[in-house]
Amino acid sequence: MSARRAGWAGAGAEGRERGSVSERGSVSLYVAVVAAALLAVVALVVDGGGRLRAVERADALAQEAARTGGQQIDASLAIPGTAIVLREDAAVAAAQDYLAAAGVTGEVVVSEDLRSLTVTVRDEYRPAFLGMLGFNQLTVTGRGSATLVPTGAVGGTA
């Protein structure tokens, strides 16, 4: 029985010795490649999701700033029923104040007919993983608009 064990152990040792020369480190290389690929996927998912959240935030801030600016109507024309239009300076100032309070910068444009307002917001996103590759900041842009739509009688009840 001991001869049988010796023969079996010896054969296994020879087999391992011969195979290890040509395959030495192959599992380590595989693990390293798979780990790097998984890390890259995680980095793209985390930073891609973060960028999408930053774009959504910029869009939301732009829309809210446009709504805030859109509330600045010219009462001297609206009350007598002449027209419902924006007070351009007040609308731009209100939207810019909203953006400043939110900690972002942007551009506010009032249409020529003074009935709509468009806000473009620029913000920065700092990636968690892509910063290691030199992408320290990504600029995101959001847009929002508000349009005055009169309903019913101007200055009266609908």
PLY file of the C-alpha trace (Angstrom):
ply
format ascii 1.0
element vertex 158
property float x
property float y
property float z
element edge 157
property int vertex1
property int vertex2
end_header
0.00 0.00 0.00
2.87 2.36 0.70
4.37 1.57 -2.71
1.11 2.50 -4.30
1.05 5.83 -2.47
4.62 6.50 -3.40
3.91 5.78 -7.04
0.86 7.97 -7.01
2.60 10.85 -5.22
5.59 10.62 -7.50
3.49 10.65 -10.64
1.54 13.64 -9.40
4.66 15.51 -8.53
6.14 14.90 -11.97
2.89 16.02 -13.64
2.74 19.16 -11.63
6.35 19.93 -12.28
6.05 19.58 -16.04
2.81 21.61 -16.29
3.94 24.40 -14.02
6.80 25.45 -16.29
4.53 26.37 -19.18
1.52 27.57 -17.13
3.22 29.30 -14.25
1.41 32.58 -13.42
-1.45 32.10 -15.88
-4.07 32.29 -13.13
-2.44 35.43 -11.71
-2.48 37.09 -15.11
-6.14 36.14 -15.61
-7.11 37.51 -12.20
-5.22 40.75 -12.86
-6.90 41.27 -16.26
-10.39 40.47 -14.93
-9.90 42.67 -11.86
-8.76 45.59 -14.04
-11.76 45.13 -16.34
-14.17 44.99 -13.40
-12.63 48.11 -11.89
-13.02 49.91 -15.21
-16.70 48.90 -15.40
-17.33 50.04 -11.83
-15.58 53.36 -12.56
-17.72 53.94 -15.65
-20.93 53.06 -13.85
-20.20 55.23 -10.81
-18.86 58.23 -12.73
-21.41 57.90 -15.54
-24.22 57.83 -12.99
-22.72 60.78 -11.17
-22.51 62.76 -14.39
-26.15 61.95 -15.20
-27.18 63.17 -11.73
-25.19 66.38 -12.29
-26.93 66.97 -15.66
-30.34 66.33 -14.08
-29.50 68.79 -11.31
-28.39 71.41 -13.85
-31.62 70.92 -15.83
-33.72 71.21 -12.66
-31.93 74.36 -11.54
-32.31 75.93 -14.98
-36.02 75.11 -15.03
-36.59 76.50 -11.54
-34.63 79.67 -12.36
-36.74 80.11 -15.51
-39.93 79.72 -13.45
-38.66 82.26 -10.95
-37.84 84.72 -13.70
-41.14 83.99 -15.43
-43.04 85.30 -12.41
-41.71 88.80 -13.00
-44.53 90.09 -15.17
-45.15 93.72 -15.99
-48.11 94.53 -13.72
-48.61 97.96 -15.34
-49.63 96.18 -18.56
-51.25 93.07 -17.03
-53.67 94.77 -14.61
-55.47 96.96 -17.19
-55.53 93.97 -19.58
-53.18 95.40 -22.17
-50.67 92.51 -22.27
-49.00 89.87 -20.18
-45.28 90.29 -20.69
-42.13 90.00 -18.61
-40.26 92.87 -17.07
-36.95 91.95 -18.70
-34.54 93.37 -16.11
-36.50 91.96 -13.17
-36.87 88.53 -14.82
-33.15 88.27 -15.56
-32.24 89.45 -12.05
-34.64 87.00 -10.38
-33.32 84.06 -12.41
-29.69 85.04 -11.77
-30.40 85.40 -8.04
-31.89 81.90 -8.00
-28.82 80.47 -9.76
-26.45 82.29 -7.40
-28.31 80.94 -4.36
-27.95 77.43 -5.82
-24.21 77.95 -6.33
-24.14 77.71 -10.13
-23.61 80.09 -13.01
-25.75 80.52 -16.05
-27.12 82.67 -18.79
-30.64 84.11 -18.89
-32.21 85.20 -22.18
-35.60 86.88 -22.52
-37.31 86.63 -25.90
-37.93 89.73 -28.01
-41.68 89.53 -27.44
-41.07 89.39 -23.64
-43.22 86.26 -23.33
-40.57 83.60 -22.71
-37.37 83.15 -20.76
-34.61 80.61 -21.35
-31.97 79.73 -18.76
-28.76 77.81 -19.47
-26.84 76.52 -16.44
-23.20 75.44 -16.35
-21.95 73.34 -13.49
-18.96 71.12 -12.76
-18.94 67.43 -11.89
-15.92 65.91 -10.16
-15.62 62.21 -11.04
-14.75 59.74 -8.30
-12.71 57.28 -10.38
-11.97 59.03 -13.67
-9.99 61.64 -11.73
-7.24 59.04 -11.53
-7.04 59.18 -15.33
-6.79 62.96 -15.47
-10.50 63.79 -15.80
-10.68 65.96 -12.67
-13.69 68.05 -13.70
-16.43 67.59 -16.26
-18.62 70.50 -17.30
-22.34 69.79 -17.44
-25.01 71.99 -18.98
-28.72 72.22 -18.22
-31.45 74.17 -19.94
-34.89 75.33 -18.86
-37.48 77.71 -20.15
-40.71 79.37 -19.10
-43.32 80.80 -21.41
-46.16 83.10 -20.40
-49.46 81.66 -21.53
-52.44 83.85 -20.76
-55.62 82.02 -19.86
-59.01 83.64 -19.64
-59.48 87.39 -19.52
-56.37 89.43 -18.85
-56.62 91.14 -15.49
-60.06 89.67 -14.74
-61.52 86.34 -13.82
-61.52 83.41 -16.20
0 1
1 2
2 3
3 4
4 5
5 6
6 7
7 8
8 9
9 10
10 11
11 12
12 13
13 14
14 15
15 16
16 17
17 18
18 19
19 20
20 21
21 22
22 23
23 24
24 25
25 26
26 27
27 28
28 29
29 30
30 31
31 32
32 33
33 34
34 35
35 36
36 37
37 38
38 39
39 40
40 41
41 42
42 43
43 44
44 45
45 46
46 47
47 48
48 49
49 50
50 51
51 52
52 53
53 54
54 55
55 56
56 57
57 58
58 59
59 60
60 61
61 62
62 63
63 64
64 65
65 66
66 67
67 68
68 69
69 70
70 71
71 72
72 73
73 74
74 75
75 76
76 77
77 78
78 79
79 80
80 81
81 82
82 83
83 84
84 85
85 86
86 87
87 88
88 89
89 90
90 91
91 92
92 93
93 94
94 95
95 96
96 97
97 98
98 99
99 100
100 101
101 102
102 103
103 104
104 105
105 106
106 107
107 108
108 109
109 110
110 111
111 112
112 113
113 114
114 115
115 116
116 117
117 118
118 119
119 120
120 121
121 122
122 123
123 124
124 125
125 126
126 127
127 128
128 129
129 130
130 131
131 132
132 133
133 134
134 135
135 136
136 137
137 138
138 139
139 140
140 141
141 142
142 143
143 144
144 145
145 146
146 147
147 148
148 149
149 150
150 151
151 152
152 153
153 154
154 155
155 156
156 157
